[in-house]
Amino acid sequence: MATGPMTLVDRPSPVPAAGEIRIEVSACGVCRTDLHLAEGDLPPRHPGVSPGHEIVGRVIERGDGAFRFAVGDRVGVAWLRHTCGSCRSCRRGAENLCRAALFTGWDTDGGYADEVVAPEAFVYALPQAWPDEQLAPLLCAGIIGYRALRLAELPPGGRLGIYGFGASAHLAAQIALHQGATVHVMTRSAAARELALGLGCASATGAADHPPEPLDAAVLFAPAGELVPAALAALGDGGTLAVAGIHLSDIPVLNYERHLFRERTLRSVTANTRSDGEEFLRLSVAMELEVHTQVYPFDQASKALTDLSADRVEGAAVLLR
């Protein structure tokens, strides 16, 4: 990472196909998935792909049959780019599990660019009151944190543990607090612990520390498999640990009695559905979600990824035009 994982290149403007729109990018969030792609944890599915899937911009061209948005509209592009619509998963409302799914900034060029094209059916209308740099992290960090929180099955007024406290976690924590939960944060970053307490979390300790009380639910945001046993051991009876990342280092051997017995559950979180995104954006507006960002110019994308890797980002890193 010290030498920078990306190269700046000139490419022709992308041309929208039928049902697609071309967007002039004004901001793009820097997600840990981008870091996994740059470091080789996720092999690119398209040679020389441009990362970035938390994209805010304005429509500048519409392909044939694309009428959902007008030229000039501010829109958002997220991770999920395409699903087949006909497989078993799609038919039962779990399009995030579609085996034919395509993803922005992995299968196709993403938002670390001047322009991007996207299928309008997978593009979000954005709330008008917020600036671009605060909207960008909502489009993945926010959406995936919201889905992870739901899959953790936190009961009303319950006790939530959050492991790792970056872009996604600081948004999910606010949702849980808004819903009346007690939130305990475990993270290696002192700055992140300070942010967690400032947002109203009940405690903030080291990454592998035991929380001060048994947890009803937990979400692991850090891509560290070695934290899974600690998080499971911190759960009370019937608690669920949701792992909210596309990549995780190896999980150590689990002890059944210590980590899983008494109906504790370990589950993964895979991408998101479009309905997750719509629900989360509505909730964000209603609760006036507080988005903490660290802004970089687009030509400093490599520095943003390096800072993210070294835990030097408080909240969410955003590339801003």
N, C-alpha and C positions, 0 to 999 in steps of 0.2 A: 504493500500500500504506500510505502514511503515515496516511490517514484511515480505514483498515480496509475490507476488501472485503466484509464481511458485515453483515447486519442481524439482530438478535434478534427473533424473532416467536413468537407463541403459536399452536399448532395442536392440533387434537384428537388423542388417542391413535390411532396406526395400528391397523387391524384386520387380523389375520392371515387370509389366504385359505386355502383347502384346501392342505395340505402345508406351510404356513408356521408360524412361531413368532414371538411377540412377545417382545422382549428389553428389559429395563431396562439401559440403558448405564451402565457404571461407569468405563470408560476408553476412549479412542479415540486412536490414534496420528495424528500430523500428518505426512502424506506430501507429498513434492514434487509429486505429481499433484494434490493439493488446491490447492497453490499455482498450478499451471498453470491449474486451473479458475478460481480466483479472479482471476487476472490476464488471463484471456481467451485463453491459448494453446490451451486445450481448450474449445470452445463447449459450454455445458451442454446436455444432451439432454432435460432436464426443467426447465421454468421454476421458478425459486426453489428449486432442489434444495439439500438440505442435504448438504455434503461429508462425507467420513470413511468409510474402509473398512478400518480396523485396529481393529475393535470388540471389546471384552470386556464381557460383561454376564451377566445371569442370566435364564433363561426365566421369563416371568410368564404366558404364555397360549399355548395350542396351537390351531391351526386344525384343521378336520376332516381326519382321516387323518394327522395329525402325531403320531407315537408314538416317534420316535427318541430324543428327549430328554424328561426329566421336568421339571415345574415346579420351579424352584429350581436347576437345573443351571447351572454356569458354562460359557459357550460363547464361541466366537469367530466373527466374521463378517469375511470378507476381500473382496477386489476382485471376483473372479468370482462372479456371482450366479445366472446362468442360462445354459444352453446347450441347443440343440435336441435333442441326443442321437442324431440320425439323419443328419446331413450327412456328407460324406466325411471331414472333419476329425475330427468326433466319433467316427465309426466306427473310425478308425485310431489313436485314443488321443491326438489333438491337439485336445482340446476348447478349449484356449486360442485356437485359430484359427477357432472357429465364427463364421460371419458373422451368426448370430442371437444371439450372446452379449449378455447384459446385465450391467452393472457397478454395484456398490454405490457410492453417492455421486456417480454420474454419470447413469445412467439412472433411478435411484430414490434416495429419500432415504437418506442415510448416517448415520454415528454422531456427528455434531456435534449431538446431540439427546438428550433424556431417554430416548426409546424408539425402537426400530427394529423392523421386521418383515423376515424373511428366509426363503427356502425352506430347510427343514431339511436337504435333501440337499446344500446348499452351505455348511452350518455345521460348524465344527470343534469336537470335544471338546478341552478344554484340559488340560494337565498341572496337577495340583493344587498343586504345591509353590511355584510362583512367584507373586509379587504381580501384580495387574492391570496396573500400569504397565509391567512388564517383559514381559508377554505381548503387549501391544498391538502393539509394533513388529514382532514376529515374523510378524504376519498379512499384511504386504505387504512391508515392507523386508526381512524375513528370507526370505520365500518367493521373492521375485523375485531377491534376491541369490543364493540357492541355485540357482535355474534358470539365471541368467546364468553362474554359475561352471561349471555342467555344460555349457552350450552353448559356453563358451570352450575346452573340451576340454583342460584342464590335465593334462599327463601326471603320473604318480606322481613325487613329489619334484621337480616342475618349478618354474620361475621365473614368478611371476605379477605382472603390473603392474595396479594399481588406480588409476584416474583419478577424483578426487573421493572424499571420505572422510566421508560422513555416515551417516545411519541404516542404510541398506542395506549400504554398503561395510564398516562396522566389524564387521558380523556375517559377511559373506562372507569377510572377511580371516581371521577366527578359524577358519572351516571349513577354508579352505585351509591354514592353519598346522597345524591338527589333523591334516590329511591328509599333512603332511610337506613342504609347499611352502615355498619362499623367496618372500616377498612384498615388493614394492617399491611404495610409495605416492607418487603425484603429486597434490598438492592445493594450492590457493591459501591455505588457512586454516592459520595457525601452530598454533592450538589442535588442529586435526585432525591435523596432523603429530605433535604431541606425543602424542596419543592413540594413533596408529598405532604409534609406537615403543614406547609402554607396553604395547601388546598383543603385542609381539614381532615386528613387521615389521622387515625387514633395513635398510630405508632409507625416508626420507620427505622429499621435496623439493618444489619448486614445480610448479605444474600442468602446465607445458609442458616441464619439464626432462627430459633424457634419463636413464633409469635407469642404474645402474652396470654392468649386464650385459644382454645380449640376453634378451628375454622369450620364454618358450614360449607364453604366453597373456596376455591382458589383458581387463579389463572396464572400460568407460567408464560411470561412474555420474553424472558431472556432465552436465547437459543442454547441453553446449557443443560444437557441431559442429566448432569450430576446433581441438579437441584430437584429432580423428580422425586427421589426417595424422601428428601427433607420436606417437600411440599405435601406428599401423601401422609407422612407421619404427623404433620400438623393438623390434618383433617380430623374433625369429630366423626361420630357415627353417621354413616350415610352420606358423607360429604363427597363432592366431585372436584377433581382437578382437571381443568381444560388447558391444553397446550396450544398456544395461539401463534404458532409459527410454521412456516413452510419448510424450515430446516431445523434440526435439533441434533446436537452431538449425542454420542451413544449414552444410553441410559444404563446405569449400573444394575447389577443383579438386585431384584427386589425380594424382600422377605414377606411371605404371604401374611403371617400374623401381624407383623409390624406395619406393613404398608397398605394392605388391601382388605384384610378381614374387617368384619362389621360393616359390610356393604359400602365400602369406599370405592369410588369409580375413577378411572383414568381414561380420558378421552382426548382425541385430537380435534382440531378445528381446521377445516379445509375451505379456503377462499370464502366467498360470500354469495348470496343471491342478490338480485337486483332489489327485491323487496326489503332485504336487510338494509341496503343503502338508502332507500326511500324513507323507511321508518327512522333510521338514525338521523338523517338530515332534518326531518321534522322535529324530532326530539331535541336536537342541538339548538334549533331556533327557539323552541319553547322554553328550554331551561337556560338559555344564554350561556352556552358552554364556553369556558375560558380556554383558549388555545395559546399555548406558549411556543414561540417559534424562535429559531436562530437562522437568520437570513444570509444567503450567499449569492453572489452573482453567478450566472449560468456558467461562465468560464472557470469557475472555481468548484465545479462539481466533484473533481477528484479530492480536493481538500475537504469538502463536506463529508465524503465517504470515509476519508482518513479520520476525521474528527469523530464520526459516528463509531468507527471501529475502536477508537481509543476512549470512548465514553466522555468525550469533550462537548457533547451536545446536550443542552438542557431543554427538554421538551422535544420539539420536532424541527429538524433541519429542512429548510425550504430554499430552492433556487428561485430567484426573483429577477424578472427582466427589468 
